């Protein structure tokens, strides 16, 4: 989704272990998404991890170019789907509190 060569934010290894993602890849999207969302929830509830994620996001935003990092061709896809996904993630997060 990023512009070719863009410097994009990466989740810290303490949140998303790339080796674990590769191990789960053959099991399909459900296994990957389960691991990803469980990892995000764990990071959000652990003070040290949430502080680390906040630092990574802050640095990515500060260092982002003025024209952003998204591939300009993405606008052809629209944005309603992203809004729907955000709403579902929010609903799940609220249920887990």
VMD Tcl script that draws the C-alpha trace (Angstrom):
set ca {
  {0.00 0.00 0.00}
  {2.98 2.28 0.41}
  {4.64 4.27 -2.29}
  {7.63 2.34 -3.66}
  {10.67 3.02 -1.48}
  {8.62 4.75 1.25}
  {9.90 4.57 4.82}
  {6.88 3.08 6.57}
  {6.24 2.36 10.23}
  {6.95 -1.20 11.28}
  {5.56 -2.82 14.40}
  {8.34 -3.38 16.95}
  {9.54 -6.98 17.13}
  {8.37 -7.03 20.75}
  {4.80 -6.68 19.42}
  {4.85 -8.64 16.14}
  {7.47 -11.34 15.78}
  {8.24 -11.68 12.06}
  {9.39 -15.30 12.53}
  {6.03 -16.15 14.11}
  {4.19 -14.49 11.22}
  {6.17 -16.62 8.76}
  {5.48 -19.75 10.82}
  {1.73 -19.01 10.77}
  {1.56 -18.00 7.10}
  {0.86 -21.56 5.80}
  {-2.11 -21.78 8.20}
  {-3.88 -18.93 6.39}
  {-5.31 -15.51 7.01}
  {-7.38 -16.53 10.04}
  {-4.30 -17.72 11.95}
  {-2.31 -14.64 10.93}
  {-5.07 -12.19 11.86}
  {-5.64 -13.93 15.18}
  {-1.96 -13.61 16.06}
  {-1.78 -10.00 14.84}
  {-4.84 -8.80 16.76}
  {-3.94 -10.71 19.93}
  {-0.47 -9.15 19.75}
  {-1.93 -5.64 19.32}
  {-4.30 -6.13 22.25}
  {-1.42 -7.39 24.42}
  {0.68 -4.38 23.41}
  {-2.15 -1.98 24.20}
  {-2.55 -3.41 27.69}
  {1.16 -3.54 28.57}
  {2.50 -0.11 29.51}
  {6.07 -0.68 28.28}
  {4.89 -2.09 24.94}
  {2.31 0.65 24.37}
  {4.97 3.26 25.13}
  {7.28 1.63 22.57}
  {4.53 1.55 19.91}
  {3.71 5.20 20.65}
  {7.39 6.13 20.12}
  {7.52 4.25 16.80}
  {4.31 5.91 15.57}
  {5.45 9.36 16.71}
  {8.79 8.96 14.90}
  {7.08 7.70 11.74}
  {4.72 10.69 11.71}
  {7.49 13.21 12.43}
  {9.70 11.78 9.68}
  {6.97 11.26 7.07}
  {7.36 13.27 3.87}
  {4.87 16.11 3.29}
  {3.11 14.16 0.53}
  {2.75 11.04 2.71}
  {3.82 7.46 2.10}
  {0.71 5.95 0.50}
  {0.75 4.91 -3.12}
  {-1.32 7.55 -5.00}
  {-3.06 4.77 -6.96}
  {-4.85 3.67 -3.76}
  {-7.40 6.45 -4.16}
  {-8.94 4.45 -7.00}
  {-9.95 1.77 -4.46}
  {-12.01 4.14 -2.32}
  {-12.01 4.41 1.46}
  {-15.32 2.96 2.65}
  {-13.73 -0.45 3.23}
  {-11.08 1.01 5.51}
  {-13.79 2.74 7.54}
  {-15.70 -0.53 7.87}
  {-12.59 -2.37 9.05}
  {-11.84 0.40 11.57}
  {-15.37 0.14 12.96}
  {-15.09 -3.64 13.34}
  {-11.71 -3.37 15.07}
  {-13.15 -0.76 17.43}
  {-16.13 -3.00 18.24}
  {-13.86 -5.96 19.00}
  {-11.55 -3.84 21.14}
  {-14.49 -2.49 23.16}
  {-15.82 -6.01 23.74}
  {-12.47 -7.12 25.18}
  {-12.32 -4.40 27.84}
}
mol new
graphics top color blue
foreach p $ca { graphics top sphere $p radius 0.5 }
foreach p [lrange $ca 0 end-1] q [lrange $ca 1 end] { graphics top cylinder $p $q radius 0.2 }
display resetview
